[in-house]
Amino acid sequence: MAADTVGLLDALGLTGVHLVGSSMGGMIAQMIAIDFPERVRSLISMMSTTGEPGVGEADFSVFAGLGAPPQDREAFVEWQVRALRLAASPGFPIDATAAAERAGRVVDRGYDALGIQRQGLAVPATGDRTERLRSLRVPTLVVHGVDDIVCDVSGGRATATAVPGADLLIVEGMGHSLPRELWPELADRISEFIHYVETVTA
């Protein structure tokens, strides 16, 4: 998936980018920075982890009663909203209508239950990136919510510790979601970070 992303950059004619990845996307962004550092002007890793055992782990007990995702469209949308409620940011209200609309688009675009399982397996298969992250010389911002139960905040702390010179932003009330109320704060923090990187590397 990291190589696929670089292939997309090639197709778009982009030589270097400010790369933002969230959750598994943060892990993919980390791999791109490790394997293709010349393509990454800065790395923003959000609610992600290093792959080190014992950090950034999920509290699966919260999802014990959720069951497997159903195949029926309406049932899947309802299941997805219930799952998002469990993982949501407790400091902010969840927009159930918007969550249902997104879940419906997922189904309509091409829902593949086995694909989700393969993605889940790719996470442990990648292994511990800690030592490789320590070799990075890419400006890095790590963002994580205090109340993340899908990827514990220890994963964000470990990422920031591993990458030399990384900035760490810990957000109160934020879980494994990006509530609309946080968009201005996160957008400002990311844009300030990118502006700083562009200024010092110009």
Secondary structure, DSSP 8 states (H G I E B T S, - for coil): -HHHHHHHHHHHT-SSEEEEEETHHHHHHHHHHHH-GGGEEEEEEES-----TTSS---GGGGTTT-S--SSHHHHHHHHHHHHHHHS-TTS---HHHHHHHHHHHHHHH--HHHHHHHHHHHHHH---HHHHHT--S-EEEEEETT-SSS-HHHHHHHHHHSTT-EEEEETT--SS--GGGHHHHHHHHHHHHHHHHHHH-
